[in-house]
Amino acid sequence: MAINIPSTVFDTYNEAVLLFTRTATLIYPEKKEDCPNCKLDTLGTRSRSVSIYVPGGPYPFDRGMPCPYCNGKGYKAVESTDEIVTRIYWNRKFWIDVGIPIDIPDGGIQTISYMTDLPKIEKCKYLIPNYDGIQNYDKSKYQRHGPSYPQGFKQNSIKYVVTFWKRANA
């Protein structure tokens, strides 16, 4: 016999989860963008700068000198970021049990996020927690440690995901 839980219970639960949430910045892997400051040689297998300034570019330079914008590479690696709302557990004794033993080095964290943010979490390279409105307080970066785990009740319309992170710059 199935147990039917009133939806007001889940409303209260979802409000309680929000009490201790904070934002975190997700940093995605760099993408190469063509340099807007110099002309590119596209005849070879890879594009590279031919050290000729493109009129209207951000940093003028003399012909034959390396481009100051891309250092003569012909591209600039650009990082993109995104913000998510998450609940962060810093102390292991408060971590949510996901049913399997997790071996994370000291200094690791656990986050509980909305399931809708899972694609962003899986694509990201690092997570940087924001401390009470002070973004990047200690500049700690965390790498995802293993897969994320779904969390919550089947009847709850809002789904969560638990992710473990290890400190990247320790």
RABELVEN-V151757 format. One record per backbone hydrogen bond with DSSP energy under -0.5 kcal/mol. CO is the residue of the C=O (numbers start at 1). NH is the residue of the N-H. E is the energy in kcal/mol with one decimal. If there is no record, write none. Layout:
co;nh;e
CO;NH;E
CO;NH;E
//
This chain:
co;nh;e
2;4;-0.5
3;5;-0.7
6;9;-1.4
6;10;-0.7
7;11;-1.9
8;12;-2.0
9;13;-2.2
10;14;-3.0
11;15;-1.8
12;16;-2.0
13;17;-2.1
14;18;-1.3
15;19;-0.7
16;19;-0.8
17;20;-0.9
18;21;-1.2
20;88;-0.6
22;86;-2.9
23;130;-1.8
24;26;-0.5
24;84;-2.3
25;128;-2.7
26;28;-0.5
26;82;-1.8
27;125;-3.6
27;126;-1.8
31;78;-2.7
33;76;-2.5
37;54;-2.0
39;50;-2.2
40;42;-0.8
41;48;-1.0
48;41;-3.4
51;64;-2.2
52;39;-2.3
53;55;-0.6
54;57;-2.3
62;65;-1.9
67;71;-1.6
67;72;-0.5
70;73;-1.3
72;49;-0.7
74;35;-2.0
76;33;-2.2
76;78;-0.5
78;31;-2.2
80;28;-2.7
82;26;-3.6
84;24;-2.2
84;86;-0.5
85;114;-0.6
86;22;-3.0
87;112;-2.3
88;90;-0.6
89;110;-2.0
91;94;-1.8
92;95;-1.6
102;104;-0.8
105;108;-1.2
109;165;-2.7
110;89;-3.3
111;163;-2.4
112;87;-2.5
113;161;-2.5
114;117;-1.9
115;118;-1.6
117;121;-2.2
118;122;-2.6
119;123;-1.4
120;124;-1.5
123;29;-0.6
126;27;-2.6
127;142;-2.1
128;25;-2.8
129;131;-0.5
130;132;-0.8
131;134;-3.0
133;135;-0.9
134;131;-1.8
134;137;-0.9
141;168;-3.4
141;169;-0.8
142;127;-2.0
143;166;-2.7
144;146;-0.7
149;162;-3.5
151;160;-1.8
153;156;-0.9
157;159;-0.6
159;115;-2.4
160;151;-2.6
161;113;-2.5
162;149;-3.0
163;111;-2.8
164;145;-3.1
165;109;-2.1
166;143;-2.8
//
